[in-house]
Amino acid sequence: MNSMKIVSLNAGLPREVQWHDRTVTTGIYKEPVDGRVSLRRLNLDGDRQADLSVHGGEFKAVYCYPIEHYAWWTKELRGRPLPAGMFGENFTTDGLDENSVHLGDQFSIGTARVVVTQPRLPCYKLGIRFEDDDMVKRFLASGRTGFYLAVQQEGNVGAGDTIALVDRDPHRVRVADITRLYVEKTLSRDDAVVVRNALRVAALPESWKAHLRERLATV
């Protein structure tokens, strides 16, 4: 991993939008923020989630999305303008992605310290943001999901901050592996090895572990 950093720090408060003839409250609309921002245990100052049953919380305090994926999506979406924060991410990152980052990897950013917890599974609100219900399916199928961070040490962060690897999780389960296993219908024996390693990662939330144990029972 070389020269990893935050390209854009994005935050936003929930808003009401009209979608399919109903009013939906969503926090997926994020805008770039200048200056230093406090990163707390549950989220960034000035950032909130609408549905706390599936968004935010200790294991999803920060959502990261690689800037490298923007070029791919621009081509995929036929030149559609994609401003930073378009995917609802708090950190638009440079230099790390789902194939290089592992569950349980620890990083320092600004004066904060964070740990990777899980990939993002998109909900229908991504479809609202892109004004296209099909976007949810395309996003998951692409494998370009981004990933969530939990906050181990609160601190101040900002755009331009270096993301420094502090500790690599010994089980080496890539974020991309977990997304792939979630999408695949059946697991191979090699997949079962990955699942067993994932179950040993302390940072992976219990909800994910319960799902993986169910998958393991079918191998």
N, C-alpha and C positions, 0 to 999 in steps of 0.2 A: 504494500500500500504506500503510495507516494503522495505527498502534498495534499492531504485531505483538509477540507475546510467547509464552512457554511458560506454559500454564495448569497443566499437571501434568507432572512429570518422573517417569518410571516405569522400574523395573528389576526383574529377576528372574533366578533361576538355573534351569537345566534341571531338570525333574522327570519322573518316570515316571507315565504315565496309561494306563488301560485303554481301548482303542478297537477295536471290532469284533473282540473276542476276542483281541486281542494287546496287548503292552506297547509303548508308544511313548514315547521320550524327547523332550521338547520344551521350548524356552525361551520359548514364546509367552505364558506367564502372567506378566504384569507388574503390579507394584503401585506406587502413588504413593510417592515418597521425599521426605522433608523435608530441608531444609538444602542445603548446597553439595555438589556431587558432582564428582569429577575426570573430565573428558572426555579420554580418551587416543586415540591414533591408531587403535586397533581397536575400542574400545567405551567405555561408561561403567563406572566402578568399581561393582562389585556387580551387573553385568549380564553374562550369558553366553548364547551360542547353543548349541544342541545339535548341529545338523548344519552344520559350518563349510563344507561344500562349496556350500551355497546360502544360508547366512545369515552375517551378520557380515563381518569382514574390512575391508580398507582402504576399499572403495567403499560399504560398508553399515555404517559405524560407528554411525550413529544413524538410527533410523526415526522419521519425523514423520507424525502424523495430525491433520488439522484438527478442532477441536472443533465446527466448523460442520456437519460430516457426522453428528455424533451425533444431532442432532434428526431428520435425514432417516432414519437407520437406526431410530430409536425408532419412528417412524411405520411404516416398512417392515416392521419386526419386531413390529408390533402392541403397542407399549408395553413391550416387554421392557426390564428395567433394564440399562443399559450403563455400568458404572463406568469411570473413566479408565483407560486402558491396555488396554481390552477387545480392541483390534485388534492388540495386541502391540507398540504403539508405545512408544518411549522418550520422545519429546516429544509431548504433546497440545498443539497449537498454536492460537493465535487470530490471525486477521487475514491469513493467507496460505493459498493452496490450489493445486491443480494447474493452474488456469487463470491464476494470477497469477505463479507461480514458473517460472523457466526452468532448463533444464539449464545448469550452469556458473555460476549466480548465487552470489555469495559474501555471507555474512552474518557478523556478529559476535554472539555470544551469551555473556553474562558476560565472562570473560577469554579465551574461545576464539574461533576463527575457523573457519568451515565452508564447504563448497561443495556445491551440489546435484548429485547424480550420476545418478539414475535413478528411475523409478516403482517401486512394489512390484508384483511378480507374485505372487499368493497361492499357497501350496502347501496340501496337504491338512490341514496342522496348524491352519489357520484354521477348518476344519470341525470339528476336535476342540474348539477353544476355544468354538465356538458350539454344539457337539453337533449339528451339521447339515452333512452332506457337501455339500449344495447351496449352502452359503454361499460356497464358493470361486468358483463360477460367477457367483453373484449379485454378489459383490464386484467381480470384474473387469468384468462388464457394466455396473455402476453408474458406472464411471469414477472413483469415489471411492477411489483407491488409496493416497493419501499418497505420500511420496517419501523417498529416502535421502540422507544427507549423508556426505561424507568430511571428515575433520578436517585442516585446514591448519595450525592452531596449537592445541596442547593448552592446556587451561585449566579453570577451575571454572565450573559452571553450576548453575542451580537454578530451581525453579518461581517464576514471577513475573518472570523475566529478560526484558528487551526483546530482540527479534530485530531487529537493525538491518541494512539493506541496505548492503553495502560496495561491491559492484561488480556491475553487471548484465552478463550475458554478451551480447556483441554480436550473436550469431547468433539470439537471441530464439526459441529452440525451447522451447515450453511443455511441462511434464511431461505435461499432458493430451494433447498432440499425439502423444507417443510411445506412450502407452497406447492411444490410438485406432488408430494405425498397426499396433500389435501385434495388435489384435483384428480389424481389417478384413481381409477375404480378398484384395481386390485394391487396388492403389494407383493413384490418378489421377496426372496430370502435376503437379498442385499438390502432391500428397503427396510426389512424387519430389523436389520442391524442398525440402520440409521435411526429408526424409531426408538430402539432401546437406548441408544446414545442420547437422543433428545430427552428421554424420560429422566436422564441423570443430570440434566442442566437445571440448576437451581432457579435461574432467571425465567424459565419458561412457565407461564401461568398454569395453574391447576386445571383450568377449563380446557386448555390445549392438551394437557397430559391425559385427561379423561378421554378426550376424543381419540388420541393416539393409542391408548390402551384398548379401546374398542376396535380400532383398526388392526391392532396386533393380534387380537383374538381370532381374526378371520384368516390369518396366514397359515 
